[in-house]
Every structure is written in structure tokens, then in C-alpha cells.
């Protein structure tokens, strides 16, 4: 059962009559309206002893009782994973590439979230790290994301850095802020990329119609600036293999940029375009992988460089592509 915090109680006054319940709670608490709507649906809110709908309009004298859930800390989540044998979690040793006093270099598996989402459900890389090294819970700026200085999408595999100390966290965060970290990806996309080498500078904003990001024209005033550089490695009749570097770190940046070019990543169920050839080219996973990373060691000042082999899924899909 989820832990709960002390209950909050209100009695509706004349100036609050006919307010919608979710609007009232948004006004009276520090929580977002979407999280409050979820709380109402979970039965954590009652109005005059009844479980209401999200759109319940308030009446004079209604008694509102709200008992918020308390999300477990990052360390509590990790400890629960260890205690419960049914919760399968990869070990740090199985994904470790290199170890330094201030950071780890790891190879994140596809399908593993980096840190808990708003629902706080599912295995995460944070769970893996804290299971092996609980002290990292004190590292960073956000208690739900200890040691995390950058992200990969849940379905993207590959190289990541994890800070082990606050000194390492601060130094690596500064490396990313100064754009001194070079990240290299490999990607297999549907269709033909328009040039053998090019920059994509569409701005990135959250889509207003779907649960994903949208690429906007470069001169658009909305969204955030994003810069992706690609170089074609191999062309097929219905697909293109490319090496990609990102000079900014926006959510879903590569996936959104490739989708905007009409060349969505093969295996991507979120950024899709309906075309006959696209429908025929299948993959068991998202064919986007972080295969290289370069940065400066916080302790020695030495420039470090790591690379890994492509996921075998690339070769498996490319073997069946017409040339």
C-alpha cells in the first residue's frame, strides 16, 4: 500500500461555490492539476463523504478531505527492489563500462527508465545505482535523480555518465552546460536522409496534439533551440544508417528531428509516419543507440573517450533491407 501524508481538510465557503473540484485543489495546494486529477481518480479525495468525479462542482458547506500519497525516496525504491525477488533489476556490474572515484561510465539497457517518472512506477537506472552504492543518494540536486547528470530515453540504449560524488556531479554538469561533452549516436531510419551530411536545427516543443515532442521551423519563436548533426554511413533502398551528434540535449531530440525530416527511427512506436515501405520494415527495438562519449575527467583534467559496439539488432534488421 502507498504511504500517505497527513490529511488536508476544507469546508466550502460562499465564494468557492460552483468551483470545479480540481480547480479548487490546485488553488489550495502546491500540486499540479494533473496530479490532483489522478489523486481524485485514485479515491484520495472525498467530498462530503463521497468519492467525487474530477469535474465535481462544489456546493456551500461541502467538506473536502484530501490524503496525498507520499512517494518513496530514491533509496527506499532501491531497497524495495532488493527485498522483493519478483522485481527483476539488472545489476550495476552487468552494465558497468568503467569506474572512477567521481563517476561511473555505464551502458544503459533499452527499456530501462533513467529515473522515476511522475507515476513513480517501473524499474529505473537510479534503482540499479542505489542498490549497488546507496551513498549516491546524496549526490546531485534532485532527490529523485541522485547522480544523474544527463538522460537517455527509456527505449534508447548506450553510454551514460553517473556521478558518484558531489564534486563529480558539479564538474560533469558544468561540462554539459559548456557543451564540452561529445555524444555520438548510431541510428537506422526509415527512408532516405536528404544529404550525406547535414545539420538539423528545428526547434523542439511539446506537441499540442500527441504525447510527444514536435519539431518546429528554425525561425519559430516557440520551443527550444535544438541542433543535431548527422552523417550517412550506409544507404538502403528504404532506410538509412547514420552517425549522429547532438549539440543540445532536448527531450526526444534525435527522434523528433528525424521524424520532421520524414525519416522516423525504425522501431519507434511514438514518432511514426504511415507509409507502405515503413510498415514493412520492422524492428524488435528502437534502433537508436548512444555509442560514444567524450568528456573531461573532473579529477585529472584528462580528456576521456569511450565507445561501444552497435547493438546486434542493427545488423539483424539491415540484413533484410533491400539495397
C-alpha positions in Angstrom: 0.0 0.0 0.0 1.3 3.5 -0.8 2.3 5.7 2.2 0.1 8.7 2.8 0.8 12.1 4.3 -1.5 13.9 6.9 -5.0 14.6 5.6 -6.0 18.1 4.4 -9.5 19.4 5.1 -11.5 22.3 3.8 -15.1 23.5 4.1 -16.5 25.2 1.0 -17.4 28.9 1.6 -19.8 31.1 -0.4 -17.0 32.5 -2.6 -16.0 28.9 -3.6 -19.4 27.7 -4.6 -19.6 26.3 -8.2 -15.8 26.0 -8.4 -14.7 22.7 -10.0 -13.0 20.4 -7.5 -9.7 20.0 -9.4 -9.5 23.8 -9.8 -10.2 24.3 -6.1 -7.4 21.8 -5.1 -5.0 23.4 -7.5 -5.6 26.7 -5.8 -5.3 25.4 -2.3 -2.3 23.1 -2.6 1.2 23.2 -4.3 0.4 20.3 -6.6 -0.3 20.3 -10.3 -3.8 19.9 -11.6 -2.9 16.7 -13.5 -1.5 15.1 -10.3 -4.6 16.2 -8.4 -6.9 14.8 -11.1 -5.0 11.5 -10.7 -5.5 11.7 -6.9 -9.2 12.2 -7.3 -9.4 9.2 -9.6 -7.5 7.1 -7.1 -10.0 7.9 -4.4 -7.7 10.0 -2.3 -10.2 12.9 -2.2 -13.7 12.8 -0.8 -16.4 15.5 -0.9 -19.0 15.3 1.9 -18.1 11.7 2.4 -18.5 10.7 -1.2 -15.9 9.8 -3.9 -16.3 12.6 -6.4 -15.5 12.9 -10.1 -12.8 15.3 -11.3 -15.4 17.7 -12.6 -17.5 17.8 -9.5 -18.8 21.4 -8.8 -18.7 22.5 -5.2 -21.7 23.4 -3.0 -21.8 25.6 0.0 -20.7 23.6 3.1 -19.1 20.7 1.2 -16.4 19.1 3.3 -13.4 18.2 1.2 -10.8 15.7 2.6 -7.6 15.0 0.7 -5.0 12.5 1.8 -2.0 12.8 -0.5 0.3 9.9 -1.3 3.9 10.1 -0.3 6.2 8.9 -3.0 9.1 6.7 -1.8 12.5 8.2 -1.8 15.0 7.0 -4.4 16.8 5.0 -1.8 13.5 3.4 -0.5 12.7 2.4 -4.0 16.1 0.7 -4.5 15.8 -1.1 -1.1 12.3 -2.4 -2.1 13.8 -3.8 -5.3 16.4 -5.7 -3.3 13.8 -7.1 -0.8 11.3 -8.2 -3.4 12.6 -11.1 -5.6 9.8 -10.7 -8.1 11.1 -7.2 -9.0 13.8 -8.0 -11.5 16.6 -5.4 -11.8 19.9 -5.5 -13.7 23.0 -5.3 -11.6 25.4 -2.4 -11.8 28.2 -4.9 -12.6 26.2 -6.1 -15.7 26.1 -2.6 -17.2 29.4 -1.1 -16.0 31.9 0.1 -18.6 34.4 1.9 -16.3 34.8 3.1 -12.7 36.4 6.3 -11.4 36.3 7.8 -7.9 33.9 10.6 -9.1 31.8 8.8 -11.8 30.7 5.6 -13.5 30.6 5.0 -17.2 27.7 2.6 -17.9 25.8 1.1 -20.8 22.1 1.6 -20.1 19.9 -1.1 -21.4 16.9 -0.3 -23.7 13.6 -0.4 -21.8 15.1 1.0 -18.5 14.0 4.5 -17.4 16.8 6.7 -16.1 14.8 8.0 -13.1 11.2 7.7 -11.8 8.5 9.4 -13.8 5.5 11.3 -12.4 3.8 8.0 -11.6 6.9 6.6 -9.8 6.3 3.2 -11.4 8.7 0.7 -13.1 12.4 -0.1 -12.8 14.9 2.7 -13.2 18.6 3.2 -13.6 18.5 5.1 -10.3 17.3 1.9 -8.6 20.2 0.0 -10.1 22.8 2.5 -9.0 21.5 2.9 -5.4 21.2 -0.9 -5.0 24.9 -1.1 -5.5 26.0 2.2 -3.9 23.4 3.7 -1.6 25.7 6.7 -0.8 25.0 8.2 -4.2 21.5 9.1 -2.8 23.2 12.3 -1.5 24.7 13.3 -4.9 23.0 15.9 -7.1 20.3 18.5 -6.9 17.1 16.4 -7.1 16.5 13.7 -4.5 14.6 11.6 -7.1 17.5 11.7 -9.6 20.7 11.2 -7.5 23.9 11.0 -9.5 22.0 11.8 -12.8 23.8 14.5 -14.9 22.1 13.6 -18.3 19.4 11.3 -19.7 18.7 8.8 -22.4 15.1 8.0 -23.4 13.7 4.8 -21.8 13.9 2.9 -25.1 17.4 4.2 -26.1 20.4 2.1 -25.0 24.0 3.1 -24.7 26.7 5.1 -22.9 25.9 7.3 -19.9 27.8 9.0 -17.1 26.7 8.7 -13.5 28.2 11.0 -10.8 29.4 9.2 -7.6 30.3 12.3 -5.7 29.0 15.9 -5.5 32.3 17.1 -6.9 31.9 14.8 -9.9 28.3 15.9 -10.3 29.1 19.6 -10.3 32.1 19.1 -12.7 30.2 16.9 -15.2 27.1 19.2 -15.0 29.4 22.1 -16.0 30.9 20.0 -18.8 27.4 19.5 -20.2 26.5 23.2 -19.7 29.6 24.3 -21.5 28.9 21.8 -24.3 32.3 20.1 -23.7 30.7 16.6 -23.7 30.6 15.0 -27.2 27.9 12.3 -27.5 27.8 10.1 -30.6 24.8 8.0 -31.6 24.1 5.4 -34.3 20.6 5.4 -35.8 18.7 3.5 -38.5 15.9 5.5 -40.0 13.1 4.8 -42.5 13.5 6.4 -45.9 16.4 8.4 -47.4 18.0 11.3 -45.4 18.2 14.2 -47.8 22.0 14.8 -47.6 25.1 12.7 -46.9 26.0 15.1 -44.1 23.9 17.9 -42.6 22.7 19.9 -39.6 19.1 19.9 -38.3 18.2 22.9 -36.3 14.4 22.6 -35.9 13.3 24.0 -32.5 11.7 21.4 -30.1 8.5 21.9 -28.3 5.9 19.7 -26.7 3.2 18.6 -29.1 -0.2 20.1 -28.6 -2.0 17.1 -30.0 0.1 14.0 -29.0 2.1 12.8 -26.1 5.4 13.5 -27.7 7.7 16.4 -28.8 7.3 18.3 -32.0 10.0 19.8 -34.3 9.3 23.4 -35.3 10.8 25.6 -38.0 14.2 27.1 -37.0 12.8 30.7 -37.1 9.8 29.8 -34.9 9.6 31.7 -31.6 8.1 28.7 -29.7 10.0 25.8 -28.3 13.7 25.4 -27.5 16.7 25.6 -29.9 18.0 22.2 -30.8 20.9 21.2 -33.0 21.5 17.7 -34.5 24.4 16.8 -36.9 24.1 13.6 -38.9 26.5 11.8 -41.3 25.2 9.0 -43.5 27.1 5.7 -43.1 25.1 3.5 -45.4 22.1 3.8 -47.6 19.5 1.2 -48.4 16.5 1.3 -50.7 14.1 2.0 -47.9 16.3 3.1 -45.0 19.5 5.0 -44.0 22.1 4.2 -41.4 23.7 7.4 -39.9 26.0 8.6 -37.2 24.5 11.4 -35.2 25.9 14.0 -32.8 23.7 16.3 -30.7 24.9 19.8 -29.8 21.9 20.3 -27.5 20.1 18.0 -25.2 16.3 18.2 -25.8 13.8 15.6 -24.9 13.5 13.1 -27.8 15.7 15.4 -29.9 17.0 12.9 -32.4 13.7 11.1 -32.7 11.7 14.3 -33.2 14.3 15.7 -35.7 14.3 12.5 -37.8 10.5 12.4 -37.8 10.4 16.0 -39.0 12.6 15.1 -42.0 10.2 12.3 -42.9 12.6 9.7 -41.8 11.5 8.3 -38.4 13.7 6.0 -36.4 13.0 2.3 -37.2 11.3 0.6 -34.2 9.9 3.9 -32.9 6.3 3.4 -32.0 5.8 7.0 -30.9 7.2 9.0 -33.8 5.6 7.3 -36.8 4.6 8.1 -40.4 2.3 5.8 -42.3 4.0 4.7 -45.5 3.9 1.2 -47.1 7.7 0.7 -47.1 7.8 1.9 -43.5 5.2 -0.6 -42.4 7.2 -3.4 -43.9 10.5 -2.6 -42.1 10.1 -3.9 -38.6 12.5 -4.0 -35.6 12.1 -5.5 -32.1 13.5 -2.3 -30.5 14.2 1.3 -31.2 17.3 1.5 -33.4 18.9 4.4 -31.8 22.0 3.9 -29.6 24.5 6.1 -27.7 27.8 4.5 -28.9 30.3 7.2 -28.0 31.0 9.8 -25.3 33.9 12.2 -24.7 34.4 14.4 -21.7 37.0 15.8 -19.3 37.8 13.9 -16.2 36.9 16.1 -13.1 40.0 15.0 -11.1 42.8 14.8 -13.7 41.6 17.2 -16.4 42.3 14.4 -18.9 40.1 14.1 -22.0 38.3 10.7 -21.7 36.7 8.8 -24.6 34.6 5.7 -24.6 32.9 3.7 -27.4 30.8 0.6 -27.5 29.8 -1.8 -30.3 26.5 -1.5 -32.1 23.5 -3.4 -30.7 23.2 -6.6 -32.7 19.6 -5.6 -33.6 21.0 -3.1 -36.2 22.7 -5.9 -38.1 19.7 -8.2 -37.8 17.4 -5.5 -39.4 19.9 -4.4 -42.0 20.4 -7.9 -43.2 16.9 -8.0 -44.5 16.8 -4.5 -46.1 16.8 -4.2 -49.9 19.8 -2.4 -51.4 
